[in-house]
Amino acid sequence: MAAQPYEGPPQPQRDEPVSRRGDQPPPRSRSRARQDTHTVSNQETMVSGGPPRSRRRSGQGGPPEPPRPPKKTRGGWRRFVPSWKIVMAGFVVITAGIFGMIMVAYANTEVPTGTQEEAIAQQSTIYYNDGKTPIAHLGMKREIVKLSQMDETVREATIAIENQTFYEDSGISIPGMIRSLWMTATGQQLQGASTITQQMARNYYDGLSQEVSIKRKINEIFVAVKLDDTLTKDEILERYLNTVNFGRAYGVQAAAKAYFGDKVTAAKLTPEQGAYLAARIQQPNWKADEPALQSRFKDVINNMAKVWPDKYGNLPQTAKFPKTAKDDNVNELGGMKGYMVTQVLKELEGRGLTGDEVRSGGYEIVSTFDRKLMIAAKEAVTSTMRGMNKEYHAGLAAVNPKNGRVVAFYGGTNYLTDPWNEPFQSKKQAASAFKPYVLAAWLQAGYSLKSFVPGNETVPKELPGVQKEGIRNSHNVGRAVDVVKATSESVNTAFVSMAYALPNKLDDVKNLVEAAGFNQETMEADVNEHSYQFAIGSAPVTPVEQAAGYSIFANGGKYTRYHVVIEVRQDKKVVYPEQRTAKSVVDAGVAADATVAMQEVLRSGTAQGKGLGSRPAAGKTGTNNDEKEAWFVGYTPQLSTAVGFYREECRTKSGKVVPPLHSNCPITPGGKPSKKYDINNPYTLPYEVSLGFEGAGPPTIAWQRFMLAAHEGKPIEQFPQKAEIGTPENIVPSPTPTPTPSADDNPFTDEDPFGDPGTDNQDCLIAPCGDDTTTGDDNVTTDDGGAVNDGFPQGGDDGGFGGGMAPAPRPSGRIEGQ
């Protein structure tokens, strides 16, 4: 048989497996060169099990291998899609980059150290002088307490509804964080899924804004994680529960009192009450019994039972929605409180403690005000004014002469409708109630009460700066009177002449009253404008200045600047002590002898029969020209009180008289909105008109009523004995002795033998008095050359030792003629 050419082993079919030797795995894929070498080197010992070569190399025999099918390649759009390997590699790179950036950002995030002012702001309380009875609470309702002072039920209720993993997590909740980020990224409101740590960080620390942004949320997360490392869980929870808003109050302590009564504290909360407060955190503006709040209350109860089944397992079956106290969020300035609060705030501001600081600093402020005497002051004035219309205004101020404390005052009935504080703000001419300061200067200069002074006309007759007709009296007291009678009968000519006879004339009087607390600029301006009328009361003063000024007579010549704050405490430490340094204005003997003269005012003078019974008292009446302003200022060793009255008539530009609105002249008709009238173009303006009575009338009556009530139960204290200081200085010769009058000729009966016919106004500054001279169509009363009611510079507190703190004139009041 002829030899056949070698064809190689038979080719396997495409769907048949290639034969393998035993269990030997198929050879690894190698390069074609290495496969060829392997095949050649083994031709003599083994037969290749792989498929034949597609081409035969030169020198090899056999038919050519059939061609393989062409390798498939992706076409069209698929060729632009990267392989999964590239995608995975890119994902890993991007993830690593993001993770790296997060780590860098986290490392660069600093834990805040500054605290938001509102987060720790605490309500301040102003008390009466007993330090226990509150007048008003100011600012944010919050009382910061320790975690140990919070019942565990409110702590656990808060954790159950706000952050069940609080004690296990690292300050963040991944599911809550993702949900919050998603809601923020889609422009929705911030979610309540933040952990307690995140909420505390946002509401407590300064620098974490409330804006809706991913940047803020990420920063908050970083801070929360770091805080979780630096603070204990209890510290975080304590700050949170002291910071969070519960609606009526901030912080769990104040909230407990606001919703369940002043006697309920955070330490005394029941499980239901604790759950109620925790339910309010999500929406603090919910009403006290709103259905949505009741639903969330149930969620809190159920969560408590789920998280702590041993303690609260039965709570869902037994818990009832708690009853809450009536919201006492009334205006703290209503009634008389507003007058007291504003004066306290004004004084503290003068000492560097602003109103905003008071409302957020958690201060306990003890005022000088005596609650009983404040009520007595109101009753004394309002009962005296009964039957008077709203055109009449009155102010009363009472000062303890030993320490300068304003123990009581009457500024008005309701601060919300009439915020003008009469005794602190109404500056009116002192009239004859100013004369005791001239008396004190006279005695201080070395002259005595036994001096005889002019009764009919001044000496000299023509005084510098005074009109030619001079200053006269409204009643005839004779050519000469001693200083005691000049005081009790309020003789104008006597006091003007006494001022002129002083070594430094008016300067001696001016310097004395400035030392006794009156504003220096105001006193100087009045002297420059009215000259010797200053000696008989042309200067404008307030009731509280007068009450404090008369303390030099009641307290042995010493003056203590009047004030309304005893002390300010913070965290049980006194941070603003009382300012009550006393200084001597006149000698004690001067004060004693001046008191002797002023006691006669109540015994036999212009206020005869209106004293305090067996209790020694002294004082002085004062009535301005045309009875536009009337005063009585009087004192005992325990109390100095001033009462002042005036009357304002509200007139339109056409002269029509309109009733006041809440004691103020209406800016618009009926106080209703108006396009024509406003604060710059008011509907009416106030004009001072005659009261129709003198200082010995309603002012003295109100003074007497208050002083009797104020001294009730107090021991009777005597004034010092008469000192009889100085030597007589007779400005005019002593009068010829006259026979002692019989009982029928008693000059101190109800009918005054010295009064002019038709008038008994013994305090009138300049004759003629009581006449109503009218000019023009507006029927505006004018003065006849006395201490006129024209403009005076109105200075505030000059910052010196003396001087009051009375602000600018009443905005509704315009001085006539302007």
JOJO-V688907 format. One record per residue. N is the residue number from 1. RES is the residue in one small letter. PSI is psi as a letter, one per 30 degrees, with the letter a starting at -180 (999 if undefined). OMEGA is omega in whole degrees, 0 to 359 (* if undefined). D_FIRST is the distance of its C-alpha to the first C-alpha in whole Angstrom. Layout:
N;RES;PSI;OMEGA;D_FIRST + N;RES;PSI;OMEGA;D_FIRST
This chain:
1;m;k;180;0 + 2;a;k;180;4 + 3;a;k;181;6 + 4;q;k;178;9 + 5;p;l;182;12 + 6;y;k;183;15 + 7;e;f;184;17 + 8;g;l;179;19 + 9;p;l;181;20 + 10;p;k;181;21 + 11;q;k;176;25 + 12;p;l;176;28 + 13;q;l;184;30 + 14;r;e;184;33 + 15;d;g;178;35 + 16;e;k;180;33 + 17;p;l;178;34 + 18;v;k;181;32 + 19;s;k;180;31 + 20;r;l;182;33 + 21;r;j;179;33 + 22;g;b;180;35 + 23;d;g;183;39 + 24;q;k;181;38 + 25;p;l;179;40 + 26;p;l;182;38 + 27;p;k;177;38 + 28;r;l;176;41 + 29;s;k;178;41 + 30;r;l;177;41 + 31;s;l;184;41 + 32;r;e;181;37 + 33;a;e;180;38 + 34;r;e;176;38 + 35;q;e;180;35 + 36;d;e;180;33 + 37;t;e;180;34 + 38;h;e;183;34 + 39;t;e;182;30 + 40;v;e;184;29 + 41;s;f;181;31 + 42;n;g;182;29 + 43;q;e;185;26 + 44;e;f;185;25 + 45;t;f;183;27 + 46;m;l;178;27 + 47;v;k;180;25 + 48;s;k;177;28 + 49;g;f;182;29 + 50;g;l;178;30 + 51;p;l;181;29 + 52;p;l;178;27 + 53;r;k;178;29 + 54;s;f;178;30 + 55;r;k;176;30 + 56;r;k;177;27 + 57;r;l;179;29 + 58;s;k;180;29 + 59;g;f;178;26 + 60;q;k;181;24 + 61;g;a;179;21 + 62;g;l;180;20 + 63;p;l;179;22 + 64;p;k;179;26 + 65;e;k;179;28 + 66;p;k;181;29 + 67;p;k;175;33 + 68;r;l;176;36 + 69;p;k;182;39 + 70;p;k;179;42 + 71;k;k;182;44 + 72;k;k;175;47 + 73;t;k;182;51 + 74;r;k;180;54 + 75;g;l;179;56 + 76;g;b;185;59 + 77;w;f;183;62 + 78;r;f;182;60 + 79;r;f;178;59 + 80;f;f;181;63 + 81;v;k;181;63 + 82;p;l;181;62 + 83;s;l;181;60 + 84;w;f;179;61 + 85;k;e;179;61 + 86;i;e;180;63 + 87;v;e;181;65 + 88;m;e;179;66 + 89;a;e;178;66 + 90;g;e;180;69 + 91;f;e;180;71 + 92;v;e;180;71 + 93;v;e;181;72 + 94;i;e;180;75 + 95;t;e;179;76 + 96;a;e;179;76 + 97;g;e;179;78 + 98;i;e;180;80 + 99;f;e;178;81 + 100;g;e;178;82 + 101;m;e;179;84 + 102;i;e;180;86 + 103;m;e;178;86 + 104;v;e;180;88 + 105;a;e;179;90 + 106;y;e;181;91 + 107;a;e;182;91 + 108;n;f;178;94 + 109;t;k;180;96 + 110;e;k;176;99 + 111;v;k;182;101 + 112;p;k;176;104 + 113;t;f;179;107 + 114;g;k;181;110 + 115;t;k;176;111 + 116;q;k;181;112 + 117;e;e;182;116 + 118;e;f;183;115 + 119;a;e;181;113 + 120;i;g;179;116 + 121;a;k;180;119 + 122;q;k;180;121 + 123;q;k;175;124 + 124;s;l;181;128 + 125;t;k;174;131 + 126;i;k;183;134 + 127;y;l;167;137 + 128;y;l;187;141 + 129;n;f;175;143 + 130;d;f;179;142 + 131;g;g;183;139 + 132;k;e;184;137 + 133;t;j;183;138 + 134;p;k;169;136 + 135;i;e;182;137 + 136;a;l;172;134 + 137;h;k;184;130 + 138;l;k;172;128 + 139;g;a;186;125 + 140;m;k;179;121 + 141;k;j;177;122 + 142;r;k;172;120 + 143;e;j;182;121 + 144;i;k;181;118 + 145;v;l;178;118 + 146;k;l;179;116 + 147;l;e;179;113 + 148;s;f;178;115 + 149;q;g;177;117 + 150;m;k;179;115 + 151;d;k;183;114 + 152;e;f;180;111 + 153;t;e;179;110 + 154;v;e;176;111 + 155;r;e;183;108 + 156;e;e;176;106 + 157;a;e;179;106 + 158;t;e;179;105 + 159;i;e;183;102 + 160;a;e;184;101 + 161;i;f;185;101 + 162;e;e;188;101 + 163;n;i;186;98 + 164;q;f;181;97 + 165;t;g;187;95 + 166;f;e;184;98 + 167;y;f;179;98 + 168;e;f;186;94 + 169;d;l;182;93 + 170;s;g;179;93 + 171;g;f;179;95 + 172;i;l;175;93 + 173;s;j;184;91 + 174;i;e;179;87 + 175;p;e;179;87 + 176;g;e;180;91 + 177;m;e;180;90 + 178;i;e;180;87 + 179;r;e;180;89 + 180;s;e;178;92 + 181;l;e;180;90 + 182;w;e;180;89 + 183;m;e;178;92 + 184;t;e;182;93 + 185;a;e;180;90 + 186;t;g;174;91 + 187;g;g;179;95 + 188;q;l;183;96 + 189;q;l;176;99 + 190;l;k;182;98 + 191;q;l;176;97 + 192;g;g;183;99 + 193;a;f;178;96 + 194;s;k;178;97 + 195;t;l;176;97 + 196;i;e;179;101 + 197;t;e;179;100 + 198;q;e;180;99 + 199;q;e;179;102 + 200;m;e;180;104 + 201;a;e;183;103 + 202;r;e;186;103 + 203;n;f;186;107 + 204;y;e;188;108 + 205;y;k;177;107 + 206;d;k;177;108 + 207;g;f;176;105 + 208;l;j;186;103 + 209;s;l;179;104 + 210;q;g;184;104 + 211;e;l;178;102 + 212;v;j;180;99 + 213;s;l;178;96 + 214;i;e;180;92 + 215;k;e;180;94 + 216;r;e;182;97 + 217;k;e;179;95 + 218;i;e;179;92 + 219;n;e;179;95 + 220;e;e;179;97 + 221;i;e;179;94 + 222;f;e;181;94 + 223;v;e;181;97 + 224;a;e;180;97 + 225;v;e;180;94 + 226;k;e;178;96 + 227;l;e;179;99 + 228;d;f;177;98 + 229;d;f;186;97 + 230;t;f;181;101 + 231;l;l;174;103 + 232;t;l;179;103 + 233;k;e;179;102 + 234;d;e;178;106 + 235;e;e;179;107 + 236;i;e;181;105 + 237;l;e;179;106 + 238;e;e;179;110 + 239;r;e;181;109 + 240;y;e;183;108 + 241;l;f;174;110 + 242;n;f;186;113 + 243;t;e;193;112 + 244;v;k;180;110 + 245;n;k;178;112 + 246;f;g;180;113 + 247;g;d;180;115 + 248;r;f;183;119 + 249;a;l;176;118 + 250;y;k;181;116 + 251;g;k;188;115 + 252;v;e;182;115 + 253;q;e;179;119 + 254;a;e;179;120 + 255;a;e;178;118 + 256;a;e;179;119 + 257;k;e;184;123 + 258;a;e;184;122 + 259;y;f;186;121 + 260;f;g;176;122 + 261;g;l;185;126 + 262;d;f;182;127 + 263;k;f;180;127 + 264;v;k;178;124 + 265;t;l;179;122 + 266;a;f;181;118 + 267;a;f;185;118 + 268;k;g;183;120 + 269;l;k;173;117 + 270;t;l;177;116 + 271;p;e;179;113 + 272;e;e;179;113 + 273;q;e;176;115 + 274;g;e;178;112 + 275;a;e;179;110 + 276;y;e;181;112 + 277;l;e;178;112 + 278;a;e;180;108 + 279;a;f;183;108 + 280;r;f;187;110 + 281;i;e;183;108 + 282;q;e;180;105 + 283;q;i;184;108 + 284;p;f;182;111 + 285;n;f;176;113 + 286;w;k;174;113 + 287;k;l;188;116 + 288;a;f;182;117 + 289;d;h;182;116 + 290;e;k;181;114 + 291;p;e;180;111 + 292;a;e;178;108 + 293;l;e;178;110 + 294;q;e;178;110 + 295;s;e;179;107 + 296;r;e;175;105 + 297;f;e;178;108 + 298;k;e;178;106 + 299;d;e;179;103 + 300;v;e;181;104 + 301;i;e;181;106 + 302;n;e;179;102 + 303;n;e;178;100 + 304;m;e;179;103 + 305;a;e;181;102 + 306;k;e;184;99 + 307;v;e;180;99 + 308;w;i;184;101 + 309;p;e;181;101 + 310;d;e;183;103 + 311;k;e;189;106 + 312;y;g;183;106 + 313;g;e;181;104 + 314;n;f;185;107 + 315;l;e;180;108 + 316;p;f;180;107 + 317;q;f;186;109 + 318;t;f;187;112 + 319;a;k;174;112 + 320;k;k;179;114 + 321;f;k;189;115 + 322;p;l;174;117 + 323;k;k;181;121 + 324;t;l;179;121 + 325;a;l;177;125 + 326;k;k;181;126 + 327;d;j;181;125 + 328;d;g;182;128 + 329;n;h;178;127 + 330;v;l;180;130 + 331;n;k;184;131 + 332;e;f;183;132 + 333;l;g;182;135 + 334;g;l;180;137 + 335;g;b;181;141 + 336;m;f;184;142 + 337;k;e;183;139 + 338;g;e;180;138 + 339;y;e;180;141 + 340;m;e;182;141 + 341;v;e;183;137 + 342;t;e;178;137 + 343;q;e;177;140 + 344;v;e;180;138 + 345;l;e;180;135 + 346;k;e;180;137 + 347;e;e;180;139 + 348;l;e;178;135 + 349;e;e;177;134 + 350;g;f;178;137 + 351;r;g;175;136 + 352;g;g;179;132 + 353;l;j;186;131 + 354;t;l;178;129 + 355;g;e;178;129 + 356;d;e;178;125 + 357;e;e;178;125 + 358;v;e;184;128 + 359;r;f;182;126 + 360;s;f;189;123 + 361;g;f;181;124 + 362;g;h;182;125 + 363;y;l;170;128 + 364;e;j;188;131 + 365;i;j;179;134 + 366;v;j;181;138 + 367;s;l;178;140 + 368;t;f;189;144 + 369;f;k;177;145 + 370;d;k;186;147 + 371;r;e;180;146 + 372;k;e;181;149 + 373;l;f;175;151 + 374;m;e;177;148 + 375;i;e;179;149 + 376;a;e;179;153 + 377;a;e;179;153 + 378;k;e;181;151 + 379;e;e;181;154 + 380;a;e;183;156 + 381;v;e;184;155 + 382;t;e;178;154 + 383;s;e;178;157 + 384;t;e;182;160 + 385;m;f;181;158 + 386;r;k;183;158 + 387;g;f;176;159 + 388;m;k;178;158 + 389;n;a;186;156 + 390;k;f;175;153 + 391;e;f;182;154 + 392;y;k;179;156 + 393;h;k;180;154 + 394;a;k;175;154 + 395;g;k;178;153 + 396;l;k;176;154 + 397;a;k;179;152 + 398;a;k;184;153 + 399;v;k;172;153 + 400;n;j;186;153 + 401;p;f;182;156 + 402;k;f;184;155 + 403;n;f;177;151 + 404;g;g;180;151 + 405;r;k;174;148 + 406;v;j;186;149 + 407;v;f;180;149 + 408;a;l;173;149 + 409;f;l;172;149 + 410;y;j;181;150 + 411;g;f;183;147 + 412;g;l;183;147 + 413;t;e;183;146 + 414;n;j;182;142 + 415;y;e;184;140 + 416;l;e;180;138 + 417;t;f;179;140 + 418;d;i;186;142 + 419;p;f;180;141 + 420;w;k;183;144 + 421;n;j;190;145 + 422;e;e;186;149 + 423;p;f;180;150 + 424;f;f;188;147 + 425;q;f;184;147 + 426;s;j;177;150 + 427;k;j;180;153 + 428;k;l;180;156 + 429;q;k;184;159 + 430;a;f;182;161 + 431;a;b;187;164 + 432;s;f;176;167 + 433;a;f;177;164 + 434;f;f;186;164 + 435;k;e;179;167 + 436;p;f;178;167 + 437;y;e;174;165 + 438;v;e;177;168 + 439;l;e;180;170 + 440;a;e;178;168 + 441;a;e;179;168 + 442;w;e;180;172 + 443;l;e;180;172 + 444;q;f;180;169 + 445;a;f;177;171 + 446;g;g;179;174 + 447;y;l;187;176 + 448;s;l;176;177 + 449;l;f;183;178 + 450;k;g;178;181 + 451;s;k;176;181 + 452;f;k;186;183 + 453;v;l;186;181 + 454;p;k;179;181 + 455;g;f;185;182 + 456;n;e;180;183 + 457;e;l;185;181 + 458;t;l;174;179 + 459;v;j;358;180 + 460;p;l;182;180 + 461;k;e;177;180 + 462;e;k;182;178 + 463;l;k;179;175 + 464;p;k;177;172 + 465;g;g;181;169 + 466;v;k;182;171 + 467;q;l;188;173 + 468;k;e;182;176 + 469;e;f;174;178 + 470;g;a;181;176 + 471;i;k;182;175 + 472;r;a;180;177 + 473;n;l;177;177 + 474;s;f;182;177 + 475;h;l;185;180 + 476;n;j;178;183 + 477;v;g;181;183 + 478;g;l;185;186 + 479;r;e;183;186 + 480;a;k;176;185 + 481;v;l;175;183 + 482;d;l;186;181 + 483;v;e;179;178 + 484;v;e;180;177 + 485;k;e;177;179 + 486;a;e;180;177 + 487;t;e;184;174 + 488;s;e;180;175 + 489;e;f;176;176 + 490;s;i;184;173 + 491;v;j;183;176 + 492;n;e;185;174 + 493;t;e;181;177 + 494;a;e;186;177 + 495;f;e;175;173 + 496;v;e;180;173 + 497;s;e;177;176 + 498;m;e;179;174 + 499;a;e;180;171 + 500;y;e;183;173 + 501;a;f;180;175 + 502;l;l;182;172 + 503;p;e;180;172 + 504;n;g;177;169 + 505;k;b;187;170 + 506;l;f;180;167 + 507;d;e;179;164 + 508;d;e;178;165 + 509;v;e;182;164 + 510;k;e;180;161 + 511;n;e;180;160 + 512;l;e;183;161 + 513;v;e;176;159 + 514;e;e;176;156 + 515;a;f;179;156 + 516;a;g;170;157 + 517;g;f;183;153 + 518;f;l;185;154 + 519;n;k;185;152 + 520;q;e;182;153 + 521;e;e;180;152 + 522;t;e;181;153 + 523;m;e;180;157 + 524;e;e;180;157 + 525;a;e;181;156 + 526;d;e;176;159 + 527;v;e;180;162 + 528;n;e;183;161 + 529;e;e;188;161 + 530;h;f;175;164 + 531;s;b;188;166 + 532;y;f;170;169 + 533;q;f;175;167 + 534;f;e;183;165 + 535;a;f;181;167 + 536;i;g;166;168 + 537;g;h;178;164 + 538;s;f;184;163 + 539;a;k;178;159 + 540;p;k;180;156 + 541;v;l;175;155 + 542;t;l;177;153 + 543;p;e;182;154 + 544;v;e;175;152 + 545;e;e;179;153 + 546;q;e;179;157 + 547;a;e;178;156 + 548;a;e;180;155 + 549;g;e;180;157 + 550;y;f;179;160 + 551;s;f;177;158 + 552;i;f;178;160 + 553;f;e;183;163 + 554;a;f;187;162 + 555;n;h;173;160 + 556;g;h;177;163 + 557;g;f;183;162 + 558;k;k;179;158 + 559;y;k;171;156 + 560;t;k;183;152 + 561;r;k;182;150 + 562;y;k;182;149 + 563;h;l;185;145 + 564;v;g;180;143 + 565;v;k;176;141 + 566;i;e;178;141 + 567;e;l;176;138 + 568;v;k;180;134 + 569;r;k;173;132 + 570;q;k;184;128 + 571;d;h;176;126 + 572;k;g;176;129 + 573;k;k;178;131 + 574;v;j;181;133 + 575;v;f;175;132 + 576;y;j;180;135 + 577;p;l;180;138 + 578;e;k;175;141 + 579;q;j;183;143 + 580;r;h;177;147 + 581;t;k;181;149 + 582;a;l;174;152 + 583;k;l;182;155 + 584;s;k;179;159 + 585;v;e;177;160 + 586;v;l;179;164 + 587;d;l;179;166 + 588;a;e;178;166 + 589;g;e;176;170 + 590;v;e;180;169 + 591;a;e;181;167 + 592;a;e;181;169 + 593;d;e;176;172 + 594;a;e;178;170 + 595;t;e;177;169 + 596;v;e;181;173 + 597;a;e;183;174 + 598;m;f;173;171 + 599;q;e;179;172 + 600;e;f;177;175 + 601;v;e;181;173 + 602;l;f;180;172 + 603;r;e;188;175 + 604;s;g;186;178 + 605;g;b;189;176 + 606;t;f;179;173 + 607;a;h;183;171 + 608;q;k;175;174 + 609;g;g;182;174 + 610;k;h;178;170 + 611;g;a;185;169 + 612;l;h;178;167 + 613;g;b;183;170 + 614;s;f;180;171 + 615;r;k;180;168 + 616;p;k;178;169 + 617;a;l;179;167 + 618;a;l;180;168 + 619;g;a;183;166 + 620;k;k;174;167 + 621;t;l;175;167 + 622;g;k;178;166 + 623;t;k;181;166 + 624;n;l;177;165 + 625;n;k;180;167 + 626;d;g;177;167 + 627;e;h;179;166 + 628;k;f;179;162 + 629;e;k;183;161 + 630;a;k;186;163 + 631;w;l;155;162 + 632;f;k;177;163 + 633;v;k;182;162 + 634;g;l;187;163 + 635;y;l;166;162 + 636;t;l;176;163 + 637;p;f;183;162 + 638;q;f;189;159 + 639;l;k;175;158 + 640;s;k;187;158 + 641;t;k;177;157 + 642;a;k;177;158 + 643;v;k;179;158 + 644;g;k;178;158 + 645;f;k;168;158 + 646;y;l;184;158 + 647;r;k;178;157 + 648;e;k;177;155 + 649;e;k;182;155 + 650;c;k;183;152 + 651;r;k;172;153 + 652;t;l;180;151 + 653;k;f;180;152 + 654;s;f;179;155 + 655;g;g;179;156 + 656;k;k;179;155 + 657;v;k;183;155 + 658;v;k;179;152 + 659;p;k;177;152 + 660;p;l;176;149 + 661;l;j;185;146 + 662;h;h;178;145 + 663;s;g;179;148 + 664;n;k;176;146 + 665;c;k;186;147 + 666;p;k;178;145 + 667;i;e;176;143 + 668;t;l;180;142 + 669;p;k;179;144 + 670;g;g;182;143 + 671;g;g;181;141 + 672;k;l;179;138 + 673;p;k;183;136 + 674;s;k;176;137 + 675;k;f;185;136 + 676;k;e;187;139 + 677;y;k;175;140 + 678;d;a;184;138 + 679;i;f;179;139 + 680;n;f;178;140 + 681;n;i;187;142 + 682;p;l;179;144 + 683;y;e;179;145 + 684;t;l;175;148 + 685;l;k;181;150 + 686;p;k;176;152 + 687;y;k;178;155 + 688;e;k;179;157 + 689;v;l;184;161 + 690;s;k;176;163 + 691;l;e;185;163 + 692;g;g;176;166 + 693;f;l;184;167 + 694;e;l;178;167 + 695;g;f;179;166 + 696;a;f;180;168 + 697;g;b;183;167 + 698;p;e;179;163 + 699;p;e;180;162 + 700;t;e;179;164 + 701;i;e;179;164 + 702;a;e;177;160 + 703;w;e;182;161 + 704;q;e;181;163 + 705;r;e;181;161 + 706;f;e;185;158 + 707;m;e;177;160 + 708;l;e;179;161 + 709;a;e;183;158 + 710;a;f;182;156 + 711;h;g;181;159 + 712;e;k;180;159 + 713;g;f;179;159 + 714;k;k;179;159 + 715;p;l;177;162 + 716;i;k;178;165 + 717;e;k;181;165 + 718;q;k;172;168 + 719;f;l;175;168 + 720;p;l;178;169 + 721;q;l;177;173 + 722;k;k;185;175 + 723;a;f;182;174 + 724;e;h;180;177 + 725;i;l;173;176 + 726;g;a;179;177 + 727;t;l;180;180 + 728;p;k;175;182 + 729;e;j;185;181 + 730;n;j;176;183 + 731;i;e;174;182 + 732;v;l;179;185 + 733;p;l;178;188 + 734;s;k;182;189 + 735;p;l;176;190 + 736;t;k;180;194 + 737;p;k;179;194 + 738;t;l;179;194 + 739;p;k;178;196 + 740;t;k;183;193 + 741;p;l;176;193 + 742;s;l;180;194 + 743;a;e;181;191 + 744;d;f;182;191 + 745;d;g;181;191 + 746;n;j;182;187 + 747;p;f;183;185 + 748;f;h;173;182 + 749;t;a;181;183 + 750;d;e;178;180 + 751;e;k;184;182 + 752;d;j;181;182 + 753;p;f;182;185 + 754;f;f;185;183 + 755;g;k;175;181 + 756;d;k;178;182 + 757;p;k;175;183 + 758;g;f;178;180 + 759;t;k;173;177 + 760;d;g;181;176 + 761;n;i;184;173 + 762;q;f;181;174 + 763;d;f;183;171 + 764;c;k;187;171 + 765;l;e;187;170 + 766;i;k;177;173 + 767;a;l;356;175 + 768;p;l;182;176 + 769;c;l;178;173 + 770;g;f;179;172 + 771;d;k;178;173 + 772;d;j;178;170 + 773;t;k;184;170 + 774;t;k;177;168 + 775;t;k;175;166 + 776;g;a;183;164 + 777;d;f;185;163 + 778;d;f;179;160 + 779;n;h;180;163 + 780;v;k;180;162 + 781;t;k;180;164 + 782;t;l;177;165 + 783;d;l;184;167 + 784;d;h;176;170 + 785;g;g;177;170 + 786;g;a;177;169 + 787;a;i;193;165 + 788;v;l;183;163 + 789;n;h;178;160 + 790;d;a;194;158 + 791;g;k;175;155 + 792;f;k;172;154 + 793;p;k;183;151 + 794;q;j;180;149 + 795;g;l;172;148 + 796;g;a;179;145 + 797;d;k;183;145 + 798;d;g;177;146 + 799;g;f;179;144 + 800;g;a;181;147 + 801;f;e;179;149 + 802;g;a;176;151 + 803;g;k;177;150 + 804;g;a;179;148 + 805;m;h;181;145 + 806;a;k;181;146 + 807;p;a;184;144 + 808;a;l;185;145 + 809;p;l;179;147 + 810;r;k;184;147 + 811;p;f;179;144 + 812;s;f;185;146 + 813;g;k;175;150 + 814;r;k;179;151 + 815;i;k;186;154 + 816;e;k;178;157 + 817;g;f;180;158 + 818;q;999;*;154
